[in-house]
Structure formats: structure tokens, C-alpha cells
Amino acid sequence: MELPAWLANEAAVLIIAVSLVMIIVPAVVFGMLKRKAARQPKMMSNEELKGKLEKINLDLDSPES
């Protein structure tokens, strides 16, 4: 059984469109997630935080704080 030309064309367009969506959508989502992760501030390690607290002479155990 041979497909009519219009049906074959519709099927080809549909296959190409689905293929492009499967390639483009993950690339866009990955780029958005990468950009979002780059915008978030970097978490300080425990040692860096202790060093910063010592540098500004902040005593968290004092009764005034």
C-alpha cells in the first residue's frame, strides 16, 4: 500500500518537528539551569566562615550578641 503524497509530506514534517523539539528543548532547559546556577552565590565553607567571623571580631558567645 502506497501512501498519498500529502500524507507522506505531513508525516515527514511531523517527524522533523518532533526531532527538532527533542534536540532544542533539552538544550534550552540545560542553558537556563546552567545560567540559574551561575547566578546563585557560592556557599562558604565552614573554615571560610570561621575565618570571616574571626576577622571582624564577632564573638557569638558574648552576652551582648
ABEGO torsion letter per residue (X at the ends): XBBBAAAAAAAAAAAAAAAAAAAAAAAAAAAAAAAAAAABBBBBBAAAAAAAAAAAGBBAABAAX
